[in-house]
Amino acid sequence: MASSSAVLSYSLRGGEFSKSKTLISASNRPLTVAIPLHRRPHKNGSVFASISVSGPAVRTGPDDLVASILSKVALGIEGVTDFVAQTDRGVLLTKDKHKEVAEVAQELQKYCVREPVKCPLIFGEWDVVYCSNPTSPGGGYRSAIGRLFFKAKEMTQVVEAPDIVRNKVSFSALGFLDGEVSLKGKLKALDDKWIQVVFEPPELRVGALEFQYGGESEVKLEITYIDDKVRLGKGSRGSLFVFERIRNSV
């Protein structure tokens, strides 16, 4: 945590030094990490201290977990929104990294509001920064073959009050043609956490060509966490989604 301040205290116990480090996180929650300093004698009589640090990074609540999951889907690079392409929204992550994202998402679920479907924070414009299944947010365009011809540039979702959802995937076809696929759907709450969206047939635009194709589609999604920065969801087939807010209600 780059913005943390530290208060250090030292004590001498037996043959060891002990250093206690209190961290003040960005969420103003104090953290205390004990770091033992073992005395190591040198031949000239000087005493050197070695620092031993064990265990995973300390996380203390939703703010830290949100920062953690966003860094993981962006390979830990600062400026998450600008560098999400580094992982192609999760496609390029290893199995171990996908597991880490899932573990943090599981922890965040413990901090979810009681009835997320009724939370007004659901409305606004969201960037799809991660999905555990590449084809879930973009269909065939995001399959292994589709990605050879279509390079995703933006994947966004707008949720408008009271019940409109607009999904858009913009891409570059064959490296030189810009295009986008958009869907408009109607949202329905199934219970306190699950929603259903029925989408109209998608609209495809490539260059000057624009047309509608296919039929209606339907998705069901459980909202597992939501705040003013991120929204997490799990599809009916288990796909994990991470949305990062672009702007508030539109």
PAPA-889422 format. One record per residue (C-alpha): x, y, z; residue in one letter. Coordinates in Angstrom, 3 decimals, padded with zeros to 6 digits. Layout:
<node east="X" north="Y" up="Z" residu="A"/>
...
This chain:
<node east="000.000" north="000.000" up="000.000" residu="M"/>
<node east="001.863" north="002.978" up="-001.333" residu="A"/>
<node east="-000.179" north="005.468" up="000.678" residu="S"/>
<node east="000.390" north="003.739" up="004.030" residu="S"/>
<node east="002.291" north="005.398" up="006.843" residu="S"/>
<node east="004.311" north="003.342" up="009.319" residu="A"/>
<node east="004.981" north="003.580" up="013.037" residu="V"/>
<node east="007.963" north="001.469" up="014.174" residu="L"/>
<node east="008.780" north="000.268" up="017.668" residu="S"/>
<node east="011.703" north="-001.853" up="018.849" residu="Y"/>
<node east="012.285" north="-004.035" up="021.909" residu="S"/>
<node east="015.104" north="-006.303" up="023.030" residu="L"/>
<node east="014.094" north="-009.781" up="024.184" residu="R"/>
<node east="016.721" north="-012.331" up="025.141" residu="G"/>
<node east="019.062" north="-012.780" up="022.170" residu="G"/>
<node east="016.676" north="-011.293" up="019.561" residu="E"/>
<node east="015.480" north="-007.930" up="018.443" residu="F"/>
<node east="011.815" north="-007.622" up="017.600" residu="S"/>
<node east="010.337" north="-004.992" up="015.334" residu="K"/>
<node east="006.611" north="-004.272" up="015.329" residu="S"/>
<node east="005.337" north="-002.350" up="012.346" residu="K"/>
<node east="001.935" north="-000.706" up="012.450" residu="T"/>
<node east="000.503" north="000.116" up="009.044" residu="L"/>
<node east="-002.210" north="002.668" up="008.470" residu="I"/>
<node east="-003.957" north="001.494" up="005.321" residu="S"/>
<node east="-005.791" north="003.584" up="002.756" residu="A"/>
<node east="-008.989" north="002.594" up="004.531" residu="S"/>
<node east="-007.603" north="004.001" up="007.832" residu="N"/>
<node east="-007.574" north="000.582" up="009.469" residu="R"/>
<node east="-004.431" north="-000.043" up="011.570" residu="P"/>
<node east="-002.494" north="-003.216" up="010.813" residu="L"/>
<node east="000.244" north="-004.620" up="013.023" residu="T"/>
<node east="002.881" north="-006.888" up="011.511" residu="V"/>
<node east="005.583" north="-008.391" up="013.730" residu="A"/>
<node east="008.964" north="-008.809" up="012.055" residu="I"/>
<node east="011.576" north="-010.685" up="014.124" residu="P"/>
<node east="015.141" north="-009.373" up="013.810" residu="L"/>
<node east="017.633" north="-012.101" up="014.682" residu="H"/>
<node east="021.059" north="-011.044" up="015.865" residu="R"/>
<node east="023.863" north="-012.480" up="013.782" residu="R"/>
<node east="027.408" north="-011.953" up="015.214" residu="P"/>
<node east="030.183" north="-010.908" up="012.867" residu="H"/>
<node east="033.822" north="-011.857" up="013.330" residu="K"/>
<node east="034.734" north="-008.271" up="014.230" residu="N"/>
<node east="032.171" north="-008.232" up="017.030" residu="G"/>
<node east="029.508" north="-006.211" up="015.202" residu="S"/>
<node east="025.909" north="-007.380" up="015.311" residu="V"/>
<node east="023.817" north="-007.601" up="012.156" residu="F"/>
<node east="020.058" north="-008.098" up="011.991" residu="A"/>
<node east="018.262" north="-010.320" up="009.487" residu="S"/>
<node east="014.595" north="-009.772" up="008.685" residu="I"/>
<node east="012.293" north="-012.747" up="008.342" residu="S"/>
<node east="008.912" north="-012.244" up="006.708" residu="V"/>
<node east="006.460" north="-015.082" up="006.284" residu="S"/>
<node east="002.863" north="-015.548" up="005.275" residu="G"/>
<node east="000.765" north="-013.900" up="002.531" residu="P"/>
<node east="000.113" north="-010.185" up="002.161" residu="A"/>
<node east="-002.102" north="-008.821" up="004.891" residu="V"/>
<node east="-005.623" north="-007.953" up="003.816" residu="R"/>
<node east="-008.012" north="-006.291" up="006.211" residu="T"/>
<node east="-011.294" north="-005.686" up="004.467" residu="G"/>
<node east="-013.139" north="-004.914" up="001.241" residu="P"/>
<node east="-010.967" north="-001.945" up="000.226" residu="D"/>
<node east="-007.804" north="-004.046" up="000.294" residu="D"/>
<node east="-009.510" north="-007.001" up="-001.378" residu="L"/>
<node east="-010.876" north="-004.795" up="-004.165" residu="V"/>
<node east="-007.394" north="-003.392" up="-004.792" residu="A"/>
<node east="-006.017" north="-006.940" up="-004.783" residu="S"/>
<node east="-008.473" north="-008.384" up="-007.285" residu="I"/>
<node east="-008.054" north="-005.442" up="-009.661" residu="L"/>
<node east="-004.277" north="-005.790" up="-009.553" residu="S"/>
<node east="-004.522" north="-009.520" up="-010.270" residu="K"/>
<node east="-006.677" north="-009.138" up="-013.370" residu="V"/>
<node east="-004.206" north="-006.515" up="-014.639" residu="A"/>
<node east="-001.007" north="-008.441" up="-013.813" residu="L"/>
<node east="-000.307" north="-006.038" up="-010.959" residu="G"/>
<node east="000.316" north="-003.059" up="-013.244" residu="I"/>
<node east="-000.712" north="000.369" up="-012.032" residu="E"/>
<node east="-003.542" north="002.046" up="-013.917" residu="G"/>
<node east="-005.855" north="-000.958" up="-014.086" residu="V"/>
<node east="-008.251" north="000.341" up="-016.711" residu="T"/>
<node east="-005.416" north="001.293" up="-019.063" residu="D"/>
<node east="-003.638" north="-002.046" up="-018.790" residu="F"/>
<node east="-006.456" north="-004.608" up="-018.668" residu="V"/>
<node east="-005.450" north="-005.514" up="-022.230" residu="A"/>
<node east="-002.284" north="-007.009" up="-020.715" residu="Q"/>
<node east="-004.348" north="-010.031" up="-019.622" residu="T"/>
<node east="-007.005" north="-009.716" up="-022.355" residu="D"/>
<node east="-009.580" north="-009.616" up="-019.561" residu="R"/>
<node east="-008.364" north="-012.839" up="-018.018" residu="G"/>
<node east="-007.666" north="-014.856" up="-021.165" residu="V"/>
<node east="-003.880" north="-014.740" up="-020.704" residu="L"/>
<node east="-003.862" north="-015.564" up="-016.994" residu="L"/>
<node east="-002.474" north="-018.904" up="-015.846" residu="T"/>
<node east="-004.604" north="-021.417" up="-013.957" residu="K"/>
<node east="-002.888" north="-020.410" up="-010.725" residu="D"/>
<node east="-003.697" north="-016.742" up="-011.337" residu="K"/>
<node east="-007.330" north="-017.575" up="-012.107" residu="H"/>
<node east="-007.416" north="-019.452" up="-008.804" residu="K"/>
<node east="-006.045" north="-016.424" up="-006.964" residu="E"/>
<node east="-008.716" north="-014.185" up="-008.486" residu="V"/>
<node east="-011.408" north="-016.688" up="-007.447" residu="A"/>
<node east="-010.065" north="-016.817" up="-003.885" residu="E"/>
<node east="-010.153" north="-013.035" up="-003.493" residu="V"/>
<node east="-013.641" north="-012.949" up="-005.012" residu="A"/>
<node east="-014.741" north="-015.536" up="-002.448" residu="Q"/>
<node east="-013.430" north="-013.338" up="000.365" residu="E"/>
<node east="-015.146" north="-010.242" up="-001.039" residu="L"/>
<node east="-018.446" north="-012.108" up="-001.122" residu="Q"/>
<node east="-018.434" north="-012.007" up="002.685" residu="K"/>
<node east="-018.743" north="-008.193" up="002.521" residu="Y"/>
<node east="-021.608" north="-008.064" up="000.013" residu="C"/>
<node east="-024.669" north="-006.041" up="000.973" residu="V"/>
<node east="-027.679" north="-008.058" up="002.095" residu="R"/>
<node east="-029.793" north="-007.479" up="-001.040" residu="E"/>
<node east="-027.437" north="-006.479" up="-003.873" residu="P"/>
<node east="-030.178" north="-006.603" up="-006.512" residu="V"/>
<node east="-031.889" north="-003.674" up="-004.762" residu="K"/>
<node east="-028.680" north="-001.672" up="-004.315" residu="C"/>
<node east="-028.688" north="001.546" up="-006.405" residu="P"/>
<node east="-024.944" north="001.114" up="-007.033" residu="L"/>
<node east="-025.851" north="-001.452" up="-009.680" residu="I"/>
<node east="-026.720" north="001.385" up="-012.072" residu="F"/>
<node east="-024.004" north="003.022" up="-014.138" residu="G"/>
<node east="-021.414" north="002.184" up="-016.780" residu="E"/>
<node east="-019.052" north="-000.720" up="-016.157" residu="W"/>
<node east="-015.912" north="-002.037" up="-017.789" residu="D"/>
<node east="-015.704" north="-005.846" up="-018.030" residu="V"/>
<node east="-012.154" north="-006.277" up="-016.737" residu="V"/>
<node east="-012.224" north="-010.036" up="-016.149" residu="Y"/>
<node east="-014.138" north="-013.195" up="-016.914" residu="C"/>
<node east="-013.033" north="-016.702" up="-016.002" residu="S"/>
<node east="-014.610" north="-017.993" up="-019.235" residu="N"/>
<node east="-013.477" north="-015.956" up="-022.293" residu="P"/>
<node east="-016.591" north="-016.635" up="-024.362" residu="T"/>
<node east="-019.101" north="-015.657" up="-021.666" residu="S"/>
<node east="-018.976" north="-011.875" up="-022.272" residu="P"/>
<node east="-018.371" north="-011.916" up="-026.039" residu="G"/>
<node east="-019.651" north="-015.196" up="-027.422" residu="G"/>
<node east="-017.950" north="-016.557" up="-030.515" residu="G"/>
<node east="-015.963" north="-013.364" up="-030.960" residu="Y"/>
<node east="-014.018" north="-014.299" up="-027.822" residu="R"/>
<node east="-013.457" north="-017.958" up="-028.648" residu="S"/>
<node east="-009.955" north="-019.189" up="-029.471" residu="A"/>
<node east="-010.680" north="-018.961" up="-033.205" residu="I"/>
<node east="-012.618" north="-015.707" up="-032.908" residu="G"/>
<node east="-009.712" north="-013.998" up="-031.150" residu="R"/>
<node east="-007.503" north="-014.744" up="-034.162" residu="L"/>
<node east="-009.657" north="-012.446" up="-036.294" residu="F"/>
<node east="-011.241" north="-010.090" up="-033.764" residu="F"/>
<node east="-009.126" north="-008.214" up="-031.213" residu="K"/>
<node east="-011.304" north="-006.830" up="-028.417" residu="A"/>
<node east="-010.717" north="-003.156" up="-027.655" residu="K"/>
<node east="-013.516" north="-002.385" up="-025.176" residu="E"/>
<node east="-016.075" north="-004.472" up="-023.331" residu="M"/>
<node east="-018.615" north="-002.431" up="-021.429" residu="T"/>
<node east="-021.981" north="-002.827" up="-019.755" residu="Q"/>
<node east="-024.406" north="-000.030" up="-018.980" residu="V"/>
<node east="-027.207" north="-000.664" up="-016.477" residu="V"/>
<node east="-029.915" north="001.993" up="-016.716" residu="E"/>
<node east="-032.746" north="002.493" up="-014.238" residu="A"/>
<node east="-035.104" north="000.892" up="-013.880" residu="P"/>
<node east="-034.370" north="-002.264" up="-015.920" residu="D"/>
<node east="-032.309" north="-001.716" up="-019.088" residu="I"/>
<node east="-028.951" north="-003.378" up="-019.771" residu="V"/>
<node east="-026.720" north="-002.508" up="-022.726" residu="R"/>
<node east="-023.663" north="-004.620" up="-023.539" residu="N"/>
<node east="-021.061" north="-003.551" up="-026.088" residu="K"/>
<node east="-017.910" north="-005.186" up="-027.410" residu="V"/>
<node east="-015.776" north="-003.043" up="-029.714" residu="S"/>
<node east="-013.070" north="-004.761" up="-031.724" residu="F"/>
<node east="-010.599" north="-004.564" up="-034.569" residu="S"/>
<node east="-011.301" north="-007.112" up="-037.309" residu="A"/>
<node east="-008.302" north="-008.498" up="-039.204" residu="L"/>
<node east="-006.213" north="-005.716" up="-037.730" residu="G"/>
<node east="-007.652" north="-002.862" up="-039.775" residu="F"/>
<node east="-011.483" north="-002.844" up="-039.638" residu="L"/>
<node east="-013.138" north="-001.322" up="-036.571" residu="D"/>
<node east="-016.442" north="-002.752" up="-035.447" residu="G"/>
<node east="-018.684" north="-003.460" up="-032.505" residu="E"/>
<node east="-021.376" north="-005.826" up="-031.298" residu="V"/>
<node east="-024.101" north="-004.426" up="-029.071" residu="S"/>
<node east="-027.017" north="-005.949" up="-027.213" residu="L"/>
<node east="-029.947" north="-004.376" up="-025.422" residu="K"/>
<node east="-031.742" north="-006.327" up="-022.742" residu="G"/>
<node east="-034.386" north="-006.126" up="-020.037" residu="K"/>
<node east="-033.385" north="-006.883" up="-016.471" residu="L"/>
<node east="-035.550" north="-008.851" up="-014.055" residu="K"/>
<node east="-034.752" north="-009.604" up="-010.417" residu="A"/>
<node east="-035.233" north="-013.275" up="-009.579" residu="L"/>
<node east="-034.480" north="-012.903" up="-005.864" residu="D"/>
<node east="-032.235" north="-010.823" up="-003.590" residu="D"/>
<node east="-029.033" north="-011.781" up="-005.452" residu="K"/>
<node east="-029.923" north="-013.253" up="-008.834" residu="W"/>
<node east="-030.943" north="-011.324" up="-011.930" residu="I"/>
<node east="-032.096" north="-012.414" up="-015.363" residu="Q"/>
<node east="-031.498" north="-010.413" up="-018.544" residu="V"/>
<node east="-033.288" north="-011.199" up="-021.795" residu="V"/>
<node east="-031.435" north="-009.654" up="-024.731" residu="F"/>
<node east="-032.793" north="-008.653" up="-028.097" residu="E"/>
<node east="-030.959" north="-009.977" up="-031.193" residu="P"/>
<node east="-027.440" north="-008.494" up="-031.356" residu="P"/>
<node east="-026.485" north="-005.671" up="-033.673" residu="E"/>
<node east="-023.202" north="-005.893" up="-035.568" residu="L"/>
<node east="-021.343" north="-002.970" up="-037.117" residu="R"/>
<node east="-018.184" north="-003.420" up="-039.168" residu="V"/>
<node east="-016.963" north="-000.335" up="-040.983" residu="G"/>
<node east="-019.979" north="001.165" up="-042.765" residu="A"/>
<node east="-021.901" north="-002.120" up="-042.616" residu="L"/>
<node east="-024.504" north="-002.452" up="-039.846" residu="E"/>
<node east="-027.173" north="-005.105" up="-039.340" residu="F"/>
<node east="-029.028" north="-007.206" up="-036.755" residu="Q"/>
<node east="-028.717" north="-010.978" up="-036.693" residu="Y"/>
<node east="-029.634" north="-014.063" up="-034.676" residu="G"/>
<node east="-032.350" north="-014.278" up="-032.049" residu="G"/>
<node east="-032.970" north="-013.419" up="-028.440" residu="E"/>
<node east="-030.628" north="-014.631" up="-025.715" residu="S"/>
<node east="-030.902" north="-014.937" up="-021.964" residu="E"/>
<node east="-028.420" north="-014.847" up="-019.092" residu="V"/>
<node east="-028.706" north="-015.292" up="-015.351" residu="K"/>
<node east="-026.195" north="-013.734" up="-012.985" residu="L"/>
<node east="-025.692" north="-013.740" up="-009.228" residu="E"/>
<node east="-024.365" north="-010.459" up="-007.829" residu="I"/>
<node east="-021.791" north="-011.571" up="-005.264" residu="T"/>
<node east="-020.310" north="-008.163" up="-004.376" residu="Y"/>
<node east="-020.902" north="-004.514" up="-005.237" residu="I"/>
<node east="-019.575" north="-001.134" up="-004.135" residu="D"/>
<node east="-018.791" north="002.224" up="-005.727" residu="D"/>
<node east="-015.748" north="000.775" up="-007.551" residu="K"/>
<node east="-016.417" north="-002.800" up="-008.580" residu="V"/>
<node east="-019.154" north="-005.357" up="-009.091" residu="R"/>
<node east="-018.631" north="-009.111" up="-009.030" residu="L"/>
<node east="-020.984" north="-011.609" up="-010.567" residu="G"/>
<node east="-021.236" north="-015.348" up="-011.093" residu="K"/>
<node east="-023.093" north="-016.816" up="-014.064" residu="G"/>
<node east="-025.465" north="-019.752" up="-013.898" residu="S"/>
<node east="-022.665" north="-021.961" up="-015.283" residu="R"/>
<node east="-020.109" north="-020.736" up="-012.771" residu="G"/>
<node east="-018.287" north="-018.065" up="-014.788" residu="S"/>
<node east="-016.828" north="-015.311" up="-012.601" residu="L"/>
<node east="-017.101" north="-011.695" up="-013.802" residu="F"/>
<node east="-015.304" north="-008.622" up="-012.481" residu="V"/>
<node east="-016.727" north="-005.242" up="-013.512" residu="F"/>
<node east="-014.960" north="-001.961" up="-012.777" residu="E"/>
<node east="-017.061" north="001.197" up="-012.655" residu="R"/>
<node east="-016.442" north="003.749" up="-015.399" residu="I"/>
<node east="-019.054" north="006.239" up="-014.277" residu="R"/>
<node east="-022.109" north="006.387" up="-012.029" residu="N"/>
<node east="-025.784" north="006.227" up="-012.983" residu="S"/>
<node east="-026.497" north="007.327" up="-016.524" residu="V"/>
